[in-house]
């Protein structure tokens, strides 16, 4: 909990950054990268991957919605960048990749876009929030944006597995954009959440919170979980009432943090009755209950 509080406090100092989309520059520094290895890329650079007949340029930083300075800021926000990828056989394409500011770590956090038989994974964005805080507190100029990528041969899209984060924040402050909760399931230590929502033209971002950050006493004890859905201002199909206009998706959240909390409080890892709440505005309403027995 202390570590989460420190991270939230650090992110809360950040300002909203937003740049406009642009085509990749004509003259760029060129270097070679290996298929399957991570590499760093900045604006004015082009990476050539010979094995894949690919050139990759960072077109622009599209969005950075990490916290804009509010003391009550409770979610990491997201960063989106646009790549321009080109193949001698398939031509060129613009790809938009996104990731949460601080909630994704290592391979589990890589979000892939697939094009022309290859997965493009965004692993890191610099400056990160901590670097931004430092530069904002000094007179040093902000360093240029740079990203860490990996390109691999096409495979099933990596599952996005976020941790469930315990917080001591009112549920009404956690809710954001609408969604319909269809069903939930648990496999091992992973919570599967099936939802539907409008849009479909931009990346959407999701984060799961446990609030309050301690268990409600019952037999078994209970934990209340709230999904924060950030629709990235995706107004695509806004006025469409047909169910075919809705996007359905399955989200995955790691429950090991909740298991560790139970272990610390009661000496055993579970069982825990999870209350997963549907979208609400004024107060929590509909929920789905599922027993977690680690």
BADREN-903209 format. One record per residue (C-alpha): z, y, x; residue number from 1. Coordinates in Angstrom, 3 decimals, decimal comma. Example, Ala and Ser with C-alpha at 12.3 -4.5 7.8 and 13.67 -1.06 7.14 Angstrom:
<pts>
<pt up="7,800" north="-4,500" east="12,300" nr="1"/>
<pt up="7,140" north="-1,060" east="13,670" nr="2"/>
</pts>
This chain:
<pts>
<pt up="0,000" north="0,000" east="0,000" nr="1"/>
<pt up="0,860" north="2,421" east="2,833" nr="2"/>
<pt up="-2,512" north="1,767" east="4,499" nr="3"/>
<pt up="-4,323" north="2,405" east="1,200" nr="4"/>
<pt up="-2,369" north="5,648" east="0,754" nr="5"/>
<pt up="-3,324" north="6,835" east="4,226" nr="6"/>
<pt up="-6,996" north="6,079" east="3,584" nr="7"/>
<pt up="-6,974" north="7,879" east="0,234" nr="8"/>
<pt up="-5,248" north="10,889" east="1,813" nr="9"/>
<pt up="-7,864" north="11,027" east="4,556" nr="10"/>
<pt up="-10,801" north="10,706" east="2,201" nr="11"/>
<pt up="-9,349" north="13,376" east="-0,107" nr="12"/>
<pt up="-10,027" north="16,017" east="2,564" nr="13"/>
<pt up="-13,776" north="15,496" east="2,472" nr="14"/>
<pt up="-16,314" north="17,806" east="0,883" nr="15"/>
<pt up="-19,295" north="16,886" east="-1,279" nr="16"/>
<pt up="-22,480" north="16,676" east="0,781" nr="17"/>
<pt up="-25,918" north="16,454" east="-0,770" nr="18"/>
<pt up="-29,357" north="16,708" east="0,840" nr="19"/>
<pt up="-32,765" north="16,625" east="-0,774" nr="20"/>
<pt up="-35,218" north="13,782" east="-0,400" nr="21"/>
<pt up="-38,021" north="14,299" east="2,081" nr="22"/>
<pt up="-40,769" north="12,280" east="3,693" nr="23"/>
<pt up="-40,174" north="10,913" east="7,176" nr="24"/>
<pt up="-41,205" north="13,335" east="9,923" nr="25"/>
<pt up="-44,524" north="12,780" east="11,621" nr="26"/>
<pt up="-43,188" north="12,902" east="15,189" nr="27"/>
<pt up="-40,247" north="10,611" east="15,943" nr="28"/>
<pt up="-38,514" north="8,926" east="18,829" nr="29"/>
<pt up="-39,549" north="5,263" east="18,857" nr="30"/>
<pt up="-37,477" north="2,315" east="20,067" nr="31"/>
<pt up="-37,526" north="-1,453" east="19,615" nr="32"/>
<pt up="-34,954" north="-3,525" east="17,701" nr="33"/>
<pt up="-34,521" north="-7,260" east="17,228" nr="34"/>
<pt up="-34,804" north="-9,107" east="13,945" nr="35"/>
<pt up="-31,335" north="-10,283" east="12,880" nr="36"/>
<pt up="-29,424" north="-7,859" east="15,155" nr="37"/>
<pt up="-27,709" north="-4,644" east="14,099" nr="38"/>
<pt up="-29,066" north="-1,377" east="15,441" nr="39"/>
<pt up="-28,347" north="2,321" east="14,994" nr="40"/>
<pt up="-30,925" north="4,698" east="13,534" nr="41"/>
<pt up="-30,933" north="8,489" east="13,144" nr="42"/>
<pt up="-33,300" north="11,020" east="11,616" nr="43"/>
<pt up="-36,218" north="11,640" east="13,997" nr="44"/>
<pt up="-36,086" north="7,992" east="15,119" nr="45"/>
<pt up="-38,254" north="5,000" east="14,264" nr="46"/>
<pt up="-37,254" north="1,412" east="14,965" nr="47"/>
<pt up="-40,005" north="-1,124" east="15,601" nr="48"/>
<pt up="-39,277" north="-4,795" east="14,888" nr="49"/>
<pt up="-42,136" north="-6,695" east="16,445" nr="50"/>
<pt up="-41,206" north="-10,123" east="15,037" nr="51"/>
<pt up="-41,454" north="-8,725" east="11,507" nr="52"/>
<pt up="-44,372" north="-6,300" east="11,999" nr="53"/>
<pt up="-42,106" north="-3,523" east="10,680" nr="54"/>
<pt up="-41,424" north="0,093" east="11,483" nr="55"/>
<pt up="-38,314" north="1,697" east="9,970" nr="56"/>
<pt up="-37,496" north="5,402" east="9,764" nr="57"/>
<pt up="-34,506" north="7,157" east="8,229" nr="58"/>
<pt up="-36,061" north="9,652" east="5,812" nr="59"/>
<pt up="-32,972" north="11,526" east="4,695" nr="60"/>
<pt up="-29,370" north="11,388" east="3,503" nr="61"/>
<pt up="-29,608" north="11,514" east="-0,290" nr="62"/>
<pt up="-25,976" north="11,612" east="-1,433" nr="63"/>
<pt up="-22,474" north="11,668" east="-0,057" nr="64"/>
<pt up="-19,952" north="11,695" east="-2,918" nr="65"/>
<pt up="-16,831" north="10,912" east="-0,951" nr="66"/>
<pt up="-13,834" north="12,874" east="-2,199" nr="67"/>
<pt up="-14,306" north="16,636" east="-2,490" nr="68"/>
<pt up="-10,749" north="17,682" east="-1,627" nr="69"/>
<pt up="-8,789" north="16,923" east="-4,797" nr="70"/>
<pt up="-5,289" north="15,596" east="-4,194" nr="71"/>
<pt up="-5,778" north="13,091" east="-6,998" nr="72"/>
<pt up="-8,964" north="11,601" east="-5,568" nr="73"/>
<pt up="-8,614" north="7,830" east="-5,859" nr="74"/>
<pt up="-11,956" north="6,228" east="-5,106" nr="75"/>
<pt up="-13,908" north="6,105" east="-1,859" nr="76"/>
<pt up="-17,130" north="7,547" east="-3,202" nr="77"/>
<pt up="-20,522" north="6,364" east="-1,995" nr="78"/>
<pt up="-23,193" north="7,288" east="0,503" nr="79"/>
<pt up="-26,918" north="6,814" east="-0,076" nr="80"/>
<pt up="-29,730" north="7,036" east="2,456" nr="81"/>
<pt up="-33,473" north="6,675" east="2,134" nr="82"/>
<pt up="-35,504" north="4,567" east="4,534" nr="83"/>
<pt up="-39,236" north="4,591" east="4,997" nr="84"/>
<pt up="-40,447" north="1,114" east="5,963" nr="85"/>
<pt up="-43,988" north="0,221" east="6,942" nr="86"/>
<pt up="-45,844" north="-3,005" east="7,583" nr="87"/>
<pt up="-49,390" north="-3,367" east="8,837" nr="88"/>
<pt up="-50,122" north="-5,806" east="6,018" nr="89"/>
<pt up="-48,056" north="-4,432" east="3,123" nr="90"/>
<pt up="-48,303" north="-0,685" east="3,722" nr="91"/>
<pt up="-45,323" north="1,669" east="3,366" nr="92"/>
<pt up="-42,395" north="1,932" east="0,958" nr="93"/>
<pt up="-39,325" north="4,132" east="0,436" nr="94"/>
<pt up="-36,067" north="2,159" east="0,064" nr="95"/>
<pt up="-32,731" north="3,643" east="-1,076" nr="96"/>
<pt up="-29,657" north="1,895" east="0,345" nr="97"/>
<pt up="-26,088" north="2,775" east="-0,569" nr="98"/>
<pt up="-22,516" north="1,827" east="0,206" nr="99"/>
<pt up="-18,963" north="2,924" east="-0,522" nr="100"/>
<pt up="-17,355" north="5,280" east="1,931" nr="101"/>
<pt up="-14,471" north="3,214" east="3,268" nr="102"/>
<pt up="-14,108" north="0,181" east="1,058" nr="103"/>
<pt up="-16,738" north="-2,021" east="2,702" nr="104"/>
<pt up="-16,028" north="-3,670" east="6,035" nr="105"/>
<pt up="-18,084" north="-6,047" east="8,149" nr="106"/>
<pt up="-20,587" north="-8,510" east="6,790" nr="107"/>
<pt up="-18,969" north="-8,712" east="3,358" nr="108"/>
<pt up="-19,854" north="-5,079" east="2,830" nr="109"/>
<pt up="-23,550" north="-5,251" east="3,654" nr="110"/>
<pt up="-25,685" north="-4,247" east="0,687" nr="111"/>
<pt up="-29,244" north="-5,520" east="1,018" nr="112"/>
<pt up="-32,524" north="-4,328" east="-0,403" nr="113"/>
<pt up="-35,385" north="-6,791" east="-0,193" nr="114"/>
<pt up="-38,945" north="-5,797" east="0,650" nr="115"/>
<pt up="-41,961" north="-7,708" east="1,930" nr="116"/>
<pt up="-39,948" north="-10,845" east="2,697" nr="117"/>
<pt up="-37,053" north="-9,143" east="4,530" nr="118"/>
<pt up="-33,532" north="-8,002" east="3,652" nr="119"/>
<pt up="-32,542" north="-4,517" east="4,801" nr="120"/>
<pt up="-28,750" north="-4,287" east="5,151" nr="121"/>
<pt up="-26,798" north="-1,037" east="5,464" nr="122"/>
<pt up="-23,681" north="-1,738" east="7,516" nr="123"/>
<pt up="-22,315" north="1,692" east="8,466" nr="124"/>
<pt up="-22,898" north="5,404" east="8,005" nr="125"/>
<pt up="-21,805" north="7,990" east="10,574" nr="126"/>
<pt up="-20,144" north="10,423" east="10,574" nr="127"/>
<pt up="-17,598" north="8,396" east="8,614" nr="128"/>
<pt up="-14,886" north="10,131" east="6,543" nr="129"/>
<pt up="-12,397" north="10,256" east="9,409" nr="130"/>
<pt up="-14,986" north="11,859" east="11,704" nr="131"/>
<pt up="-15,835" north="14,409" east="9,016" nr="132"/>
<pt up="-12,162" north="15,339" east="8,679" nr="133"/>
<pt up="-11,980" north="15,875" east="12,444" nr="134"/>
<pt up="-15,081" north="18,040" east="12,650" nr="135"/>
<pt up="-14,020" north="20,102" east="9,636" nr="136"/>
<pt up="-10,771" north="20,908" east="11,452" nr="137"/>
<pt up="-12,564" north="22,160" east="14,583" nr="138"/>
<pt up="-15,377" north="24,517" east="15,452" nr="139"/>
<pt up="-17,500" north="21,657" east="16,767" nr="140"/>
<pt up="-20,883" north="21,260" east="15,046" nr="141"/>
<pt up="-21,246" north="18,252" east="12,779" nr="142"/>
<pt up="-23,056" north="15,433" east="14,615" nr="143"/>
<pt up="-26,329" north="14,199" east="13,115" nr="144"/>
<pt up="-26,298" north="11,491" east="10,490" nr="145"/>
<pt up="-26,879" north="7,999" east="11,845" nr="146"/>
<pt up="-26,762" north="4,588" east="10,228" nr="147"/>
<pt up="-26,289" north="0,990" east="11,323" nr="148"/>
<pt up="-28,855" north="-1,436" east="9,919" nr="149"/>
<pt up="-29,771" north="-5,081" east="10,156" nr="150"/>
<pt up="-33,041" north="-6,657" east="9,090" nr="151"/>
<pt up="-33,175" north="-10,397" east="8,400" nr="152"/>
<pt up="-35,655" north="-12,714" east="6,773" nr="153"/>
<pt up="-35,386" north="-12,726" east="3,007" nr="154"/>
<pt up="-32,544" north="-14,780" east="1,573" nr="155"/>
<pt up="-30,482" north="-14,544" east="-1,599" nr="156"/>
<pt up="-29,013" north="-11,055" east="-1,864" nr="157"/>
<pt up="-25,548" north="-11,030" east="-0,256" nr="158"/>
<pt up="-22,769" north="-11,098" east="-2,815" nr="159"/>
<pt up="-20,860" north="-7,837" east="-2,997" nr="160"/>
<pt up="-17,189" north="-8,771" east="-2,679" nr="161"/>
<pt up="-14,766" north="-5,851" east="-2,950" nr="162"/>
<pt up="-10,989" north="-6,205" east="-2,837" nr="163"/>
<pt up="-8,873" north="-5,433" east="-5,878" nr="164"/>
<pt up="-6,856" north="-2,383" east="-4,769" nr="165"/>
<pt up="-3,270" north="-1,896" east="-6,067" nr="166"/>
<pt up="-2,543" north="1,775" east="-6,865" nr="167"/>
<pt up="0,164" north="3,782" east="-8,594" nr="168"/>
<pt up="-2,230" north="5,937" east="-10,599" nr="169"/>
<pt up="-2,539" north="6,251" east="-14,368" nr="170"/>
<pt up="-5,325" north="4,076" east="-15,809" nr="171"/>
<pt up="-6,843" north="7,123" east="-17,550" nr="172"/>
<pt up="-7,591" north="8,559" east="-14,099" nr="173"/>
<pt up="-9,357" north="5,385" east="-13,006" nr="174"/>
<pt up="-11,974" north="5,182" east="-15,724" nr="175"/>
<pt up="-15,309" north="6,927" east="-15,105" nr="176"/>
<pt up="-18,649" north="5,832" east="-16,605" nr="177"/>
<pt up="-19,170" north="3,475" east="-19,580" nr="178"/>
<pt up="-19,801" north="-0,263" east="-19,416" nr="179"/>
<pt up="-19,386" north="-3,278" east="-21,687" nr="180"/>
<pt up="-17,166" north="-6,080" east="-20,384" nr="181"/>
<pt up="-18,801" north="-9,374" east="-21,367" nr="182"/>
<pt up="-16,658" north="-12,020" east="-19,657" nr="183"/>
<pt up="-14,577" north="-12,835" east="-16,581" nr="184"/>
<pt up="-14,100" north="-15,979" east="-14,502" nr="185"/>
<pt up="-12,222" north="-17,018" east="-11,366" nr="186"/>
<pt up="-13,492" north="-19,304" east="-8,620" nr="187"/>
<pt up="-11,017" north="-19,878" east="-5,784" nr="188"/>
<pt up="-9,829" north="-16,355" east="-4,844" nr="189"/>
<pt up="-12,793" north="-14,477" east="-6,335" nr="190"/>
<pt up="-12,823" north="-12,738" east="-9,714" nr="191"/>
<pt up="-16,267" north="-12,712" east="-11,356" nr="192"/>
<pt up="-16,777" north="-9,864" east="-13,843" nr="193"/>
<pt up="-19,846" north="-9,881" east="-16,081" nr="194"/>
<pt up="-20,716" north="-6,421" east="-17,448" nr="195"/>
<pt up="-23,583" north="-4,504" east="-19,043" nr="196"/>
<pt up="-24,384" north="-0,798" east="-18,980" nr="197"/>
<pt up="-27,209" north="1,712" east="-19,349" nr="198"/>
<pt up="-29,434" north="3,003" east="-16,576" nr="199"/>
<pt up="-31,413" north="0,845" east="-14,214" nr="200"/>
<pt up="-33,210" north="3,430" east="-12,061" nr="201"/>
<pt up="-30,511" north="4,096" east="-9,421" nr="202"/>
<pt up="-27,839" north="2,207" east="-7,509" nr="203"/>
<pt up="-24,566" north="1,841" east="-9,423" nr="204"/>
<pt up="-21,171" north="1,441" east="-7,734" nr="205"/>
<pt up="-18,051" north="-0,403" east="-8,851" nr="206"/>
<pt up="-14,440" north="-0,557" east="-7,736" nr="207"/>
<pt up="-11,541" north="-2,573" east="-9,178" nr="208"/>
<pt up="-7,958" north="-1,302" east="-9,286" nr="209"/>
<pt up="-4,642" north="-2,895" east="-10,157" nr="210"/>
<pt up="-2,456" north="-0,318" east="-11,915" nr="211"/>
<pt up="0,454" north="-0,113" east="-11,660" nr="212"/>
<pt up="0,654" north="-1,603" east="-8,173" nr="213"/>
<pt up="3,389" north="-4,041" east="-9,181" nr="214"/>
<pt up="3,593" north="-6,915" east="-11,625" nr="215"/>
<pt up="4,753" north="-6,764" east="-15,250" nr="216"/>
<pt up="7,582" north="-9,240" east="-15,740" nr="217"/>
<pt up="6,704" north="-12,133" east="-18,038" nr="218"/>
<pt up="6,100" north="-15,835" east="-17,607" nr="219"/>
<pt up="3,816" north="-15,811" east="-15,717" nr="220"/>
<pt up="3,897" north="-12,254" east="-14,397" nr="221"/>
<pt up="0,969" north="-10,003" east="-15,330" nr="222"/>
<pt up="-1,337" north="-7,612" east="-13,468" nr="223"/>
<pt up="-3,562" north="-5,042" east="-15,189" nr="224"/>
<pt up="-7,013" north="-4,501" east="-13,667" nr="225"/>
<pt up="-9,326" north="-1,546" east="-14,323" nr="226"/>
<pt up="-12,963" north="-1,288" east="-13,296" nr="227"/>
<pt up="-14,250" north="2,088" east="-12,115" nr="228"/>
<pt up="-17,993" north="2,302" east="-12,714" nr="229"/>
<pt up="-19,897" north="5,124" east="-10,984" nr="230"/>
<pt up="-23,374" north="5,310" east="-12,513" nr="231"/>
<pt up="-24,679" north="7,752" east="-9,865" nr="232"/>
<pt up="-25,906" north="10,101" east="-12,649" nr="233"/>
<pt up="-28,425" north="7,470" east="-13,713" nr="234"/>
<pt up="-29,801" north="8,838" east="-17,009" nr="235"/>
<pt up="-32,704" north="6,387" east="-17,110" nr="236"/>
<pt up="-33,247" north="5,107" east="-20,679" nr="237"/>
<pt up="-30,412" north="7,368" east="-21,835" nr="238"/>
<pt up="-31,550" north="7,553" east="-25,464" nr="239"/>
<pt up="-32,744" north="3,963" east="-25,743" nr="240"/>
<pt up="-30,772" north="1,919" east="-28,283" nr="241"/>
<pt up="-32,535" north="-1,388" east="-27,655" nr="242"/>
<pt up="-30,345" north="-3,992" east="-25,943" nr="243"/>
<pt up="-33,232" north="-4,681" east="-23,568" nr="244"/>
<pt up="-32,591" north="-1,259" east="-22,041" nr="245"/>
<pt up="-29,210" north="-2,401" east="-20,769" nr="246"/>
<pt up="-28,559" north="-3,648" east="-17,265" nr="247"/>
<pt up="-26,482" north="-6,809" east="-16,913" nr="248"/>
<pt up="-24,773" north="-7,648" east="-13,660" nr="249"/>
<pt up="-22,088" north="-9,898" east="-12,198" nr="250"/>
<pt up="-19,507" north="-8,266" east="-9,938" nr="251"/>
<pt up="-17,238" north="-10,099" east="-7,502" nr="252"/>
<pt up="-13,761" north="-8,987" east="-6,470" nr="253"/>
<pt up="-11,417" north="-10,550" east="-3,952" nr="254"/>
<pt up="-7,950" north="-11,470" east="-5,276" nr="255"/>
<pt up="-6,232" north="-12,329" east="-1,994" nr="256"/>
<pt up="-4,441" north="-8,961" east="-1,930" nr="257"/>
<pt up="-2,853" north="-9,645" east="-5,307" nr="258"/>
<pt up="-1,925" north="-13,130" east="-4,138" nr="259"/>
<pt up="-0,201" north="-11,645" east="-1,075" nr="260"/>
<pt up="1,735" north="-9,198" east="-3,275" nr="261"/>
<pt up="3,002" north="-12,078" east="-5,407" nr="262"/>
<pt up="3,948" north="-14,046" east="-2,301" nr="263"/>
<pt up="5,959" north="-11,097" east="-0,968" nr="264"/>
<pt up="7,689" north="-10,422" east="-4,287" nr="265"/>
<pt up="8,425" north="-13,957" east="-5,499" nr="266"/>
<pt up="7,978" north="-16,265" east="-2,514" nr="267"/>
<pt up="4,947" north="-18,021" east="-4,013" nr="268"/>
<pt up="1,274" north="-16,959" east="-4,310" nr="269"/>
<pt up="1,126" north="-17,259" east="-8,115" nr="270"/>
<pt up="0,410" north="-17,889" east="-10,969" nr="271"/>
<pt up="-0,591" north="-14,447" east="-12,271" nr="272"/>
<pt up="-1,975" north="-13,505" east="-15,691" nr="273"/>
<pt up="-4,724" north="-10,939" east="-15,134" nr="274"/>
<pt up="-5,532" north="-8,365" east="-17,817" nr="275"/>
<pt up="-9,063" north="-7,098" east="-17,159" nr="276"/>
<pt up="-9,743" north="-4,004" east="-19,284" nr="277"/>
<pt up="-12,974" north="-2,889" east="-20,875" nr="278"/>
<pt up="-14,129" north="0,727" east="-20,610" nr="279"/>
<pt up="-11,976" north="3,273" east="-22,434" nr="280"/>
<pt up="-11,576" north="7,048" east="-22,637" nr="281"/>
<pt up="-8,132" north="8,071" east="-23,918" nr="282"/>
<pt up="-6,065" north="4,916" east="-23,466" nr="283"/>
<pt up="-6,611" north="1,288" east="-22,417" nr="284"/>
<pt up="-7,802" north="-0,848" east="-25,297" nr="285"/>
<pt up="-9,755" north="-4,095" east="-25,265" nr="286"/>
<pt up="-9,025" north="-6,531" east="-22,456" nr="287"/>
<pt up="-9,827" north="-10,057" east="-21,334" nr="288"/>
<pt up="-6,977" north="-12,231" east="-20,015" nr="289"/>
<pt up="-7,438" north="-14,910" east="-17,416" nr="290"/>
<pt up="-4,906" north="-16,954" east="-15,449" nr="291"/>
<pt up="-5,098" north="-16,803" east="-11,671" nr="292"/>
<pt up="-3,435" north="-19,836" east="-10,103" nr="293"/>
<pt up="-3,945" north="-19,681" east="-6,313" nr="294"/>
</pts>
